[in-house]
Amino acid sequence: MSTSSNDLHAQRLEDLEVKLAYTEDAVDKLDAVVARQQTQIDALIVQVLQLKKRAPDSGDSSGEFRSLRDDLPPHY
């Protein structure tokens, strides 16, 4: 191998190492984002369950949402 070839390989290796470093940094940042989002999701699930417990039972076991227009008094 000539010096020129060694220099080319060394430069390519250095470029790959730089790309790897940036990739590892990006993965670490994304991992932190995913962990934070999972914490937020867990908190939201707890809140939804608490709201479900507090919500009055409509007596309708189908679980479908009803329009508020269905509950209007007859004079409307």
Phi and psi in degrees as a GROMACS rama.xvg file:
@    title "Ramachandran Plot"
@    xaxis  label "Phi"
@    yaxis  label "Psi"
@TYPE xy
-87.142  168.663  SER-2
-62.7807  -38.0419  THR-3
-62.6245  -41.8501  SER-4
-66.3024  -41.4209  SER-5
-63.4797  -40.4016  ASN-6
-63.8639  -40.4536  ASP-7
-63.2822  -45.4129  LEU-8
-64.8109  -40.0552  HIS-9
-63.9705  -41.2833  ALA-10
-66.433  -42.3441  GLN-11
-63.6757  -40.4207  ARG-12
-64.0319  -42.9238  LEU-13
-63.4512  -41.9715  GLU-14
-60.3532  -42.8609  ASP-15
-64.7581  -38.6348  LEU-16
-64.7938  -38.7947  GLU-17
-65.7042  -45.3364  VAL-18
-61.4361  -40.3079  LYS-19
-62.9326  -41.6872  LEU-20
-62.6717  -44.017  ALA-21
-64.9659  -39.341  TYR-22
-64.5624  -43.836  THR-23
-62.0455  -39.9357  GLU-24
-63.6469  -43.8394  ASP-25
-63.4201  -41.8605  ALA-26
-63.4034  -42.0452  VAL-27
-61.7978  -42.8739  ASP-28
-65.3787  -43.2309  LYS-29
-65.3889  -36.2096  LEU-30
-62.1896  -41.0574  ASP-31
-65.0243  -39.4175  ALA-32
-63.7525  -45.3882  VAL-33
-62.3578  -42.2494  VAL-34
-63.328  -42.7959  ALA-35
-64.7157  -41.4223  ARG-36
-65.5599  -37.3033  GLN-37
-64.9673  -38.5145  GLN-38
-62.92  -42.0872  THR-39
-65.3398  -41.0893  GLN-40
-62.3019  -44.3946  ILE-41
-60.3108  -42.3736  ASP-42
-65.6107  -39.6208  ALA-43
-66.5153  -37.0036  LEU-44
-62.3163  -43.033  ILE-45
-61.2953  -43.2248  VAL-46
-63.7406  -42.1842  GLN-47
-63.1441  -43.0606  VAL-48
-63.338  -38.94  LEU-49
-64.9183  -40.6944  GLN-50
-66.6182  -37.5726  LEU-51
-62.9318  -37.7918  LYS-52
-67.6077  -35.3121  LYS-53
-81.6256  -22.9771  ARG-54
-68.6502  138.521  ALA-55
-67.461  143.224  PRO-56
-79.0244  124.46  ASP-57
-79.7038  -5.32444  SER-58
81.3064  -6.22651  GLY-59
-94.456  112.564  ASP-60
-84.2042  -1.54319  SER-61
-72.9813  -22.1185  SER-62
80.0276  5.70825  GLY-63
-83.0292  150.33  GLU-64
-82.1325  143.122  PHE-65
-110.402  149.779  ARG-66
-75.4247  143.857  SER-67
-66.2273  -21.523  LEU-68
-64.8557  -26.0909  ARG-69
-67.8392  -20.7473  ASP-70
-101.272  10.467  ASP-71
-67.9646  143.54  LEU-72
-63.4502  159.428  PRO-73
-63.0582  -23.2548  PRO-74
-77.7062  1.2949  HIS-75
